[in-house]
Amino acid sequence: MNKTAVMKDPFYQSILFLIEQNITTCDRIATAAGAPVNDSQIRSILNKVRKTAEGGSPKIPNGSVREKILAELHTILLDCFAEISVEGPDQTPSPLPVRDWLLCLETVEESIQRRSTGPGSCGYLEFIAAFIPEGTDLSTAGFTSVRESSGPAKDKR
């Protein structure tokens, strides 16, 4: 599977949307808290999510309000990954392969890079906000400060 295939496959499109939905929620919560985030901070968290999924233990600061919101995004995205399953050849569900998750993260990271105009840019965040406008039902997003129920969003094939 390559990035072009990921962007064209409805199953993987739903994973990309889930990632971007949670990023949008993070952005809105951070802005409402007076601690807005930018594209670079989102890319950094996605990079840490990738490293964690690969078995690493990157340091996730959580001292400031912004850092706590970004740390929550990190946790939510990893929870989402853990909940996504694919149907195996024998019709039984199995976890999404790590390589497929990493490909989805890389696809989003490339989108950020394409739309970001430099340090402190919010070009990507503004771009995805246009696809997930204010008032969109974010009930499938994993943020506990937005959801009534606990636990990550689920996306099953």
C-alpha positions as CSV (number, residue, x, y, z in Angstrom):
1,M,0.0,0.0,0.0
2,N,1.3,3.5,-0.8
3,K,0.1,7.0,0.1
4,T,-1.9,7.4,-3.2
5,A,-3.7,4.1,-2.5
6,V,-4.4,5.2,1.1
7,M,-6.0,8.4,-0.1
8,K,-8.2,6.6,-2.6
9,D,-9.4,3.7,-0.4
10,P,-12.6,4.5,1.5
11,F,-11.4,2.5,4.5
12,Y,-8.2,4.4,4.8
13,Q,-9.9,7.7,4.0
14,S,-12.0,7.1,7.1
15,I,-8.8,6.7,9.1
16,L,-7.4,9.9,7.7
17,F,-10.7,11.7,8.5
18,L,-10.6,10.3,12.0
19,I,-7.0,11.6,12.5
20,E,-7.9,15.0,11.1
21,Q,-11.2,15.1,13.1
22,N,-9.2,14.7,16.3
23,I,-6.6,17.3,15.2
24,T,-9.5,19.8,14.5
25,T,-11.0,19.1,17.9
26,C,-7.5,19.6,19.5
27,D,-7.2,22.9,17.7
28,R,-10.6,24.1,18.7
29,I,-10.1,23.1,22.4
30,A,-6.7,24.7,22.5
31,T,-8.0,27.9,20.9
32,A,-11.0,28.0,23.3
33,A,-8.5,27.5,26.2
34,G,-6.4,30.5,25.1
35,A,-3.5,28.2,24.1
36,P,-3.8,27.9,20.3
37,V,-1.7,25.3,18.5
38,N,0.1,25.6,15.2
39,D,1.0,23.2,12.3
40,S,4.5,22.5,13.7
41,Q,3.1,21.4,17.0
42,I,0.6,19.1,15.4
43,R,3.4,17.6,13.2
44,S,5.5,17.1,16.3
45,I,2.7,15.2,18.0
46,L,2.1,13.1,14.9
47,N,5.8,12.3,14.8
48,K,5.6,11.2,18.5
49,V,2.5,9.1,17.7
50,R,4.5,7.4,14.9
51,K,7.5,6.8,17.2
52,T,5.2,5.3,19.9
53,A,3.5,3.0,17.4
54,E,7.0,1.9,16.3
55,G,7.7,0.8,19.9
56,G,9.5,4.0,21.1
57,S,8.9,6.1,24.1
58,P,9.1,9.7,23.0
59,K,8.9,12.4,25.7
60,I,5.5,14.0,25.8
61,P,5.5,17.2,27.7
62,N,2.3,18.1,29.6
63,G,3.1,21.1,31.8
64,S,1.2,23.9,30.1
65,V,-2.4,23.9,29.0
66,R,-1.3,23.6,25.3
67,E,1.1,20.7,26.2
68,K,-1.7,18.9,28.0
69,I,-4.1,19.3,25.1
70,L,-1.4,18.0,22.7
71,A,-0.6,15.1,25.0
72,E,-4.3,14.2,25.0
73,L,-4.2,14.2,21.2
74,H,-1.2,11.8,21.3
75,T,-3.1,9.5,23.6
76,I,-6.3,9.7,21.6
77,L,-4.6,8.9,18.3
78,L,-2.9,5.9,19.8
79,D,-6.2,4.7,21.3
80,C,-7.8,5.1,17.9
81,F,-5.1,3.0,16.3
82,A,-5.6,0.3,18.9
83,E,-9.3,0.2,18.1
84,I,-9.2,0.0,14.3
85,S,-9.5,-3.5,12.9
86,V,-9.3,-4.9,9.4
87,E,-11.0,-8.1,8.1
88,G,-8.5,-10.9,7.6
89,P,-8.6,-13.4,4.7
90,D,-10.7,-15.7,6.9
91,Q,-13.2,-12.9,7.6
92,T,-12.0,-12.5,11.2
93,P,-11.0,-9.0,12.4
94,S,-7.4,-8.3,13.2
95,P,-5.6,-5.2,14.3
96,L,-4.7,-2.6,11.6
97,P,-1.1,-3.3,10.6
98,V,1.4,-0.8,12.1
99,R,2.8,0.0,8.6
100,D,-0.7,1.0,7.5
101,W,-1.2,3.3,10.5
102,L,2.2,4.8,9.9
103,L,1.3,5.4,6.2
104,C,-1.8,7.2,7.3
105,L,0.1,9.4,9.7
106,E,2.7,10.1,7.1
107,T,0.0,11.1,4.7
108,V,-1.4,13.6,7.2
109,E,2.1,14.9,8.0
110,E,2.7,15.5,4.2
111,S,-0.6,17.4,4.0
112,I,0.6,19.6,6.9
113,Q,4.0,20.2,5.2
114,R,2.3,21.1,2.0
115,R,-0.1,23.6,3.6
116,S,2.2,25.1,6.2
117,T,3.8,28.4,5.2
118,G,6.5,28.6,7.9
119,P,7.2,28.8,11.6
120,G,4.0,29.4,13.6
121,S,1.8,28.7,10.5
122,C,-1.7,27.5,10.9
123,G,-2.3,26.9,7.2
124,Y,-3.0,23.2,7.6
125,L,-5.3,23.8,10.6
126,E,-7.2,26.4,8.6
127,F,-7.4,24.0,5.6
128,I,-8.9,21.1,7.6
129,A,-11.2,23.4,9.5
130,A,-12.9,24.2,6.2
131,F,-13.7,20.4,5.8
132,I,-14.8,20.1,9.4
133,P,-16.7,23.3,10.0
134,E,-17.8,24.6,13.4
135,G,-20.9,22.8,14.5
136,T,-19.9,19.5,12.9
137,D,-20.8,16.5,15.0
138,L,-17.5,15.5,16.6
139,S,-19.1,12.7,18.6
140,T,-16.7,10.2,17.0
141,A,-13.7,12.3,18.0
142,G,-11.9,10.9,21.1
143,F,-11.5,14.1,23.2
144,T,-12.9,13.5,26.6
145,S,-13.5,17.3,26.9
146,V,-15.9,17.0,23.9
147,R,-17.4,13.6,24.4
148,E,-19.9,12.4,27.0
149,S,-18.8,8.8,26.8
150,S,-15.3,7.6,27.5
151,G,-12.9,5.7,25.2
152,P,-11.6,6.3,21.8
153,A,-13.5,6.6,18.5
154,K,-14.0,3.3,16.8
155,D,-13.6,2.7,13.1
156,K,-14.2,-0.8,11.9
157,R,-14.1,-2.1,8.4
